[in-house]
């Protein structure tokens, strides 16, 4: 097994999760790419809420996790005001769960230990198909605009003037489940530059977007593929200076983090959680203080089937399977 495939296997990109379909999970129902424990009778590509009341959950304490993009301590503070609002709307105690990896976040929801989450762009399909994640909203600007671009970056004086110059050198990815940190650049490098990891360049994995960005800014990495919204927020917080980064490539716009719930929360609880997102007033809050740096100011409704279509196409180009075994 090659070094890259070992990394992928260890992080769950090749075989995301081990699930056995037994009993009720093997029920005869339409499911598409969903794991055998789920049904999709309405064709929206997301697991249906169970009809059997015995399969529904209504926990006294709700666990919330935001995608492990940057320092968890920063985001615990950033989400504080929203989580207070969520507590008021649901009548439940809320706990912020600082996940350390995409795989750990998916596993937590699959096992029933995570109820509400924001999964990053690339992890959404795996979370939907393997963990019963039901996304319904993303962050957007005042005018309804949303999304981010993948950028391949280097630092001034690196000797890399164009993406093709990375050939024979090193490129930092974040994690195999990340869209902008691995999937999109892999597809683009293959299609547009005939460049493959290990054959044409050395792939390394930093774990998180901020690690990759700091690595380039500090000249530890020659180049990296990242989400540009993370760069914007890090510059706004003076973690890096804008002139420490040079952009070599900028992609089309992708949907950003998708927020939603576990599929088997009671319909009433799911409704109150949705209401919390859409009734939250951003002005003057800790959420605005952090995410307003990237232009976000509201939650808007979305659906996985349409909004994640381009991401599923990128996954298909990369031969990514959503089979949970």
N, C-alpha and C positions, 0 to 999 in steps of 0.2 A: 504494500500500500504506500502511495507517495506521501510526502510530508503534508501537502495540501489536503489530501483526502483524510489523513489522520486528524488534522485540525478540524475539518468539517465534521467528521464523525464524533469527535470529542465535544463539539459545541452543539451537536444536534441538527446540523443542516442536512445530513444525508438520512439519518434515522432519527427523527425528532423525538419520538416517545415510544415507549413499549406499552401497548394496550391490547388486551384480549377481549374479543367480542363474545360475551356469554350472556345467557339469560335474556333480560329485557333489551340489552344492547344490540342483540342480534335480530331485533324486530324487523319484520318485512315492511320497509317503507322506502320511498325515494330519498336519496341522500347525496347524489353527485360525488364530490370529492370529500364530503364529511366523513369522519370516522364512524364506525358501525354503531356506536352508542347514540348517535343523533339521527334525527329525521329532518327532511326539508320538503314538506308537502306543498308549500306555497311558492317554491322555486326561487327564493331570494338568495340562495347559496349560503344561508345562515341557519344554524340549528333552531328548530322550532321549540318554543316553550312547551314542556310536557303537558299533556291533557290530564294525566293521572296526578291527583293532588298529593299522593304519597311520594312523588318524585320531586316536588317543589320544596325549596328551602326559604326560610324567612328568619335569618340569624339576628340575634340581639345586637351583635357588633359587626359592622361592615368593614372589610379590609380593602383599602384603596392603594393602588400602586401606579406610579408614573414610570414610563419607559426609562431604562438606565442609560440616559444620554450623558449626563454630567454628574457632578458631585451630589449625592443624595441629600446631604445636609442643606444645600442651597435650595433644593426643590421641596423639601419638607416645609421650609419656611415660606416658599413661594405659594404653596397650595393651602396654607393655613386658613386664610379667610374663606376660600371656597369650601373647605371641609367643614368649617363652622356652619356655613349655609346648608351644606348637605345634611348635617346632623339635624338642623332645624326642620328641613323639609321631610326627612324620613323618620324622625323620632328615634334614630338609632345612634349608638356610640360609633365613632369613626376612628380607625387606626390607619396611619400612613405606613405602608410597608416599603422600605427602601431596598428594592431589588438590585442585585449586583450584575445580573446578566439577563439577556432575552430568554434564554432557555429556562432559567429559574423562574421567570415571570410566567411563562407558558405553563410550566409544570405546576406552579402554585394554583393557577385557575383550573387546570385539568383535574387536580386532586381536591378541589373544593375549598382551598385555603385562601382564595382571592375572589372578591365579589365584583369590584369595580376597578377598571384599569384604563390606562392609556397605553396602547401598544404602538411601537414605532411602525413606520410605513412597511418595511419589509417583513416584520413579524406578524402583521395582521392576518395574512392568509394562513399561516401556521396556527395562530391562536384561534381563528375561526374554525378551522377544520379539525384541529387536534384537541382543543380545550373548550369548545362550546362558547367562544367569545361572540357576543352580539353587539357590534359597534353601531352607533347611531349619530355621532356628532364629531366634528373637528373644530379647531380654532380658526377664526377668520378675522380679517380686517373690517373696519367700519363699512366699507363698500361691498362686503361679501367675498372679497378676494381671499384666496387661501393657497397654501402649498409652499414648496421650497424647491430649490434646484440642487442637484449633485454637482459639486465642483471638484476637480482634480487640482490640487494646489502644490506649490513648492515655495522656496524662500528666495529672496533676492541673492544673486550670485551663486546659485546652486549649480549652474552650468546646464540646467534644463530649460530650454526655451519653448519646447513644444511637447505634446504628449508623446510623440514618437521618440523623443530623446530619453524616455524612461526605459526603453529597450536595453536590456543588459544590466539594468540597475535595480533598485529596490522601490517597491510601492507599498505603502501602509494602508491596509483595510482596517475596518473596525471589528465587525463580527460577521460570520457567514449569513446570519439572519437579517442583516441590515440592508435595506434597499440602496441607499446612497453610499453606505460604507462597504458594500461588496457586490450585491446583485446587479445593480444598474451599471456600475463601471465595468464589471466583468463582461456583461453583454455588449456594451459600447466598444470596449477595447477589442473584443473578438470581431465584431461586425465591421467597425470602421477602421481599425488599425491592424487587423490580423495579428493581435498580440494575445498570448495565452500565459497565465501564471505558470511559473517554473520553467516553461520552455523559453519565454522571452523576457521575463523579469522575475525577481525574487519577491514573493508575497509575504508580508508579515502582518500580524493582527495585533492591534493596540488594545482592543476591548471596548473602547468608547470613542465617540467623536472628539471630545475635548482632549483625550490623550493623543489622538492623531494630530489635531491642530496645534497643541502645545509642542508635540514632537517636531513638527515642521518649523514652527516659529523659533524653537530652540536649536534647530539644525541637527536634531537626532534622526529625523527621517528626511530623505531627499524629496519625497513626494507622498501625497495621501489623497484618498477620495473621501469626501465628507459632505454633510448637509450644510448648506451655506447659512441657514438660520442659526446654527450653533456658532458659527464664526461671528455673526452679527451680535449675538448676545454676549459672547466673550469679549469682543471689542468694547461693547457698551459698559461692561463691568471692569474694564481696564485689566483684564487677565492677559490679553495680548494687545499689541498695537497693529493697526490696519496695515502699516507698511512692512510688517514682518512676513506678510503673506502675498504670494503672487498666484493669480488664478490662471491655469493652463486650459481649462475646459469647463463649460457650464452647460448643463443638460436642459431638457424641457422641464416644465414644472410638474412636480409630483404631489399627490395628497400628503399631508403631514400626519402626525400622530392621530390615530382613531381612538375615540373614547367610547366605552360601552360597559356592559354588564355580563355576568355569567348567564347563560341561557336559561338556567333552572331556578332563578329567583322567582318568587310569586309575581304574577302580573301586576298586582297592586304596588309591590315594592319597586318593580322595574319602572312603573309609571311615575312614582314619586322621585326616583333617581333622575329620570329624564327631565322632570319638572325642575329639579334642582339645577341642572346644567342650563336649561333654557331661560330660567328666571333669574340667574345670577347677574347682578349688576357689577361690572368690572371696575368702574371709575373709583379711584382711590384705594383699591385693594392690593394685597400682596401679589395677586395673580397678574394684575395690570403692571405692577412695578417690575416684574420679571419678563413676562411675555410681551408686554407692550413695546419692549426694546426691538422686537422683531415685527411690530406692526399689528399683532393680534389684539382684538378688543371685544370679542364675543364668541359664543359657541353657535354654530349653525347646524341644521339637520343635514344628514347625508345618509347614503346607503352603500353598503359594501359592494353590492353587485355592480353598480355603475362606477363609483368613485375609485375602486381598486382594480378596474379592468386592465389598465396599463401595467399595473404591478404584476398581475397574474400573467400577462404576456411576457414580461421580463423574466419571470420565473420559468415560464415555458421555454424561453430561449436559452436559459441556463440549465434546462433539464432538472429543475427542482421538483421534487415529489412532495405532496402533502400527506402521504401515507404515514400513519402513526405506528410504526413498528420498528 
